[in-house]
Amino acid sequence: MFERLVNERRILMEAELAPVQGHRFQPTGFADIGAATYQLADGTRMLLVESAQSMANRLEATVLGPDNELLPELAGLSYVRVQLEGAVEATTSSLSEAHRLNSPFIIGDEDFRKKLLARAGYEKGRPVDWRKVGTALFFYDVNALVHGVFLANAEDGRVKVPRALSGFIEATAVREAVSGGVKNNPIDPSGKLRTKQLDKDVYGNVPFHRTEYTAERTTAYFNLDLELLRSYQLGEDAWRLLVALALFKVRRFLDRGMRLRTACDLRVVGELQVTEPTPFSVPTSGVLLEQLRADIIRCRPLFADPAVTELRTRVDWKKDQKKERDEEESED
């Protein structure tokens, strides 16, 4: 299936998007700057609809089911699942944690951390063997090689693996669509009537403004670094699995619909296009899934046994030391 890619450095893909209804859409926003608008050299106004960071989270979520567990169809892929005990009883995993294996709930487990670093051949004061790092990540959490990981919480924090699969969505020739609204209080518009239990400024009528955008064109871009995956020297079967997994994620993201926010519901217009290399077309999600299931079986010796590493981590609420000191002083 991927013979065409043997000597290629990357796959560049793009898909044209459009709102499912109307013309307006709501981009990602940042607390200090709002929407990320910018201009090209020719003056064309551009808009970052979805950042690389946000897209990484969304692509990761494509292999999770409604229970936040790995899709049953992908059973056999390596990852780490954690049972939190103590102040909170819950389950999390390297598939859903923001920093994957570097999550403190995972890397904080001393026994697991030692095993991971030993398999990665990692020692302070010695050069990093990235081939061994790749082998260790594939063993414990194959998704970490697709989406990258920075083991900042492990030893002196030199293990930093970039994303092999990245993406973003941007809009061209954008214009603002400004509107507004009001949150109504039908009992007391002035906001003076309050409850004893909640005395914050959340009462009364609150007018607000809203800025959405229209665009001449909106495009989702994806970049899969084949050379990076090849550099880990994991073997043909593992390389093929990583490529199939990354492309499956892209297909799932586009196929399932993109309701990114309340007012940002997008669909694909036309087909997913490959701009590099050519000719090459991304197989359907069904074909990729079949390839993945076969590759998972072939790569079983490269995964942990069992493939899901189970940890139990005790958690407690952080104590307010200042409050404790104040209470001790008042007692004295």
C-alpha positions in Angstrom: 0.0 0.0 0.0 2.8 2.4 0.8 5.4 1.3 -1.7 5.2 4.8 -3.3 6.4 6.3 0.0 9.6 4.3 0.5 11.9 7.0 -0.6 9.7 10.0 0.3 10.5 12.5 3.1 6.9 13.6 3.9 3.2 13.5 2.9 1.6 16.9 2.5 -2.2 16.9 2.5 -5.0 19.5 2.4 -8.7 19.5 2.3 -11.1 22.4 1.5 -13.7 23.1 4.2 -16.9 25.0 4.4 -19.5 25.7 7.1 -22.3 23.1 7.1 -24.8 26.0 7.2 -24.5 29.6 6.2 -21.1 31.4 5.7 -20.0 32.4 9.2 -17.7 30.4 11.5 -16.0 31.0 14.9 -12.2 30.5 15.0 -10.1 29.5 17.9 -9.4 32.4 20.3 -6.7 33.3 22.6 -7.3 35.1 25.9 -4.8 37.9 25.3 -5.1 38.5 21.5 -8.5 37.1 20.5 -8.7 35.5 17.1 -5.3 35.0 15.3 -5.5 37.2 12.2 -2.5 38.1 10.0 -1.7 39.3 6.5 0.2 37.8 3.6 2.8 39.9 1.7 0.2 40.8 -0.9 -2.2 42.1 1.8 -4.5 39.2 1.9 -6.2 38.9 5.3 -5.7 35.4 6.9 -7.1 33.7 9.9 -5.9 30.8 12.0 -9.0 28.8 12.5 -7.4 25.9 14.4 -3.8 25.8 15.8 -1.3 23.0 15.5 -1.7 22.4 19.3 -5.5 22.1 19.0 -5.3 19.9 16.0 -2.9 17.5 17.8 -5.5 17.1 20.5 -8.3 16.5 18.0 -6.2 14.0 16.0 -5.4 12.1 19.2 -9.1 11.9 20.1 -9.9 10.2 16.8 -8.9 6.8 18.1 -10.9 7.1 21.4 -14.3 5.7 21.9 -17.2 7.4 23.9 -15.7 5.9 27.1 -12.3 7.6 26.4 -10.7 4.2 25.8 -9.0 3.0 22.7 -11.3 1.9 19.9 -11.9 -1.8 20.1 -10.9 -2.1 16.4 -7.4 -0.9 17.3 -6.9 -3.3 20.3 -3.3 -4.4 20.6 -1.7 -0.9 20.2 0.6 0.0 23.1 -0.4 2.7 25.6 -0.4 3.2 29.3 -3.6 3.2 31.4 -3.6 4.7 34.9 -6.1 4.0 37.8 -6.0 7.1 40.1 -6.6 6.2 43.7 -7.0 8.3 46.9 -8.6 11.7 46.7 -10.0 10.9 43.3 -11.0 7.6 41.9 -10.8 7.8 38.1 -9.1 6.3 35.1 -6.9 8.1 32.6 -4.3 7.1 30.0 -1.5 8.2 27.8 -4.1 8.5 25.0 -6.0 11.2 26.7 -3.4 12.9 29.0 -2.3 16.3 27.6 1.4 15.3 27.6 1.1 11.6 27.0 3.8 9.7 28.8 5.1 12.8 30.5 1.8 13.2 32.4 2.8 13.3 36.1 0.2 10.6 36.7 2.3 8.3 34.5 5.9 9.4 34.6 5.5 10.1 38.3 5.4 6.3 38.9 9.0 5.6 39.8 9.1 2.0 38.7 7.6 2.8 35.3 9.9 5.8 34.9 13.0 3.6 35.5 11.8 0.9 33.1 11.0 3.5 30.4 14.4 5.2 30.7 16.3 1.9 30.9 14.7 0.7 27.7 15.5 4.1 26.1 19.1 3.7 27.1 18.9 7.1 28.8 21.6 8.3 31.2 22.6 11.6 32.6 25.7 13.0 31.0 25.6 10.7 28.0 24.3 11.4 24.4 20.7 10.4 23.7 20.3 7.4 21.5 17.2 8.4 19.5 16.8 5.0 18.0 16.5 3.4 21.5 14.2 6.3 22.5 12.0 5.4 19.5 12.0 1.8 20.4 11.0 2.5 24.0 8.2 4.9 23.0 6.8 2.3 20.5 7.0 -0.3 23.2 4.9 1.6 25.7 2.9 4.2 23.7 3.0 4.1 20.0 0.9 7.3 19.7 3.8 9.2 21.4 5.8 8.7 18.1 2.9 10.1 16.1 2.1 13.1 18.2 5.5 13.7 19.9 6.4 13.8 23.6 8.6 16.0 25.8 9.7 14.0 28.9 10.4 17.1 30.9 9.5 15.3 34.1 12.1 12.5 33.5 15.6 13.1 34.8 17.2 16.2 33.2 14.5 16.5 30.5 16.5 16.0 27.3 14.1 13.6 25.7 12.0 15.7 23.3 10.4 14.0 20.3 8.7 16.3 17.8 5.3 15.5 16.2 5.5 13.3 13.2 1.9 14.3 12.3 0.9 17.9 12.5 -1.9 20.0 11.1 -3.7 23.3 11.2 -6.7 25.0 9.6 -6.5 28.5 8.1 -8.9 30.8 6.2 -8.1 33.1 3.3 -9.5 36.5 2.5 -11.4 36.8 5.7 -13.8 39.5 6.9 -15.4 40.0 10.3 -19.0 39.3 10.9 -19.8 41.3 14.1 -22.9 40.6 16.1 -23.9 40.7 19.7 -26.4 39.6 22.3 -27.4 39.9 25.9 -27.8 37.6 28.9 -31.1 38.5 30.3 -32.2 38.4 34.0 -36.0 38.3 33.8 -36.4 39.0 37.6 -34.0 41.9 38.2 -32.2 43.4 35.2 -30.1 45.7 37.5 -28.4 42.7 39.1 -28.9 44.0 42.7 -31.1 41.0 43.7 -28.7 38.3 44.8 -28.5 35.1 46.8 -26.6 34.8 50.0 -24.6 31.8 48.7 -23.2 33.5 45.6 -22.2 37.2 45.7 -20.4 37.6 42.4 -21.1 40.0 39.6 -23.0 37.4 37.6 -26.5 38.9 37.9 -28.5 41.3 35.9 -28.6 41.8 32.1 -25.1 41.4 30.5 -24.7 42.6 26.9 -21.8 41.1 24.9 -20.3 41.4 21.5 -19.4 38.5 19.2 -17.0 38.4 16.2 -17.3 35.6 13.7 -15.7 35.4 10.3 -16.4 34.7 6.6 -13.8 33.5 4.2 -13.1 33.1 0.5 -11.6 29.7 1.3 -10.9 27.6 4.4 -8.4 24.8 4.3 -7.2 22.1 6.6 -3.5 21.2 6.1 -1.7 18.0 7.3 2.0 17.1 7.3 3.3 13.6 8.0 7.1 13.4 8.5 8.0 10.1 7.0 11.7 10.7 7.4 11.4 11.3 11.1 9.5 8.0 11.6 12.1 6.2 9.5 14.9 7.6 11.6 13.9 5.5 14.6 14.9 2.4 12.6 12.1 0.3 14.0 11.7 -1.9 10.9 9.4 -1.9 7.9 6.4 -3.3 9.8 6.6 -0.7 12.6 7.1 2.1 10.1 4.1 1.0 8.0 2.0 0.8 11.2 2.9 4.4 12.2 2.2 5.7 8.7 -1.2 3.9 8.6 -2.1 5.1 12.1 -1.3 8.7 11.2 -3.3 8.6 8.0 -6.2 6.8 9.7 -6.3 9.7 12.2 -6.5 12.3 9.4 -9.3 10.4 7.7 -11.2 9.9 10.9 -10.9 13.6 11.7 -12.3 14.6 8.3 -14.9 11.8 7.9 -16.6 12.3 11.3 -17.4 15.9 10.8 -15.7 18.9 12.4 -17.8 20.6 15.0 -14.9 22.4 16.5 -17.0 24.8 18.5 -20.6 25.8 18.9 -20.4 28.2 15.9 -17.7 26.4 14.0 -19.2 23.3 12.3 -17.3 22.4 9.1 -17.4 19.8 6.4 -15.1 18.7 3.7 -15.7 20.1 0.2 -14.4 17.7 -2.4 -11.6 15.2 -1.6 -8.5 15.1 0.6 -5.7 16.1 -1.7 -2.1 15.0 -1.6 0.3 17.8 -2.8 3.4 15.8 -2.0 4.4 13.3 -3.2 2.5 12.9 -6.4 1.0 10.7 -7.5 -0.3 9.4 -4.2 -3.8 9.3 -2.7 -4.7 8.6 0.9 -6.7 5.3 1.3 -10.1 5.3 2.9 -10.4 4.9 6.6 -11.8 1.4 6.1 -8.8 0.3 4.0 -6.4 1.9 6.5 -8.1 0.1 9.4 -7.6 -3.2 7.7 -3.9 -2.4 7.2 -3.6 -1.3 10.8 -5.1 -4.5 12.2 -2.7 -6.6 10.2 0.3 -4.4 11.2 -0.7 -4.6 14.9 -0.4 -8.4 14.7 3.0 -8.2 13.0 4.3 -5.7 15.5 3.1 -7.5 18.6 6.7 -8.5 19.6 7.7 -4.8 19.6 4.9 -3.8 22.0 4.8 -4.3 25.8 3.1 -7.6 26.8 0.3 -7.0 27.5 0.2 -4.0 25.1 -1.7 -1.9 27.7 0.6 -1.1 30.6 -1.5 -0.8 33.8 -0.4 1.6 36.6 -2.0 2.6 39.9 -1.2 6.1 41.1 -2.2 7.6 44.4 -3.3 11.2 44.2 -4.1 13.8 46.9 -5.3 17.4 46.8 -2.5 20.0 47.0 -2.5 21.6 50.4 -2.8 25.4 50.7 0.3 26.0 52.8 -0.4 29.7 53.3 -3.9 28.8 54.7 -2.3 26.2 57.0 0.2 28.7 58.3 -2.5 31.3 58.9 -4.6 28.7 60.8 -1.6 27.7 62.9 -0.8 31.3 63.8 -4.4 32.0 64.8 -4.3 28.9 67.1 -1.1 30.2 68.7 
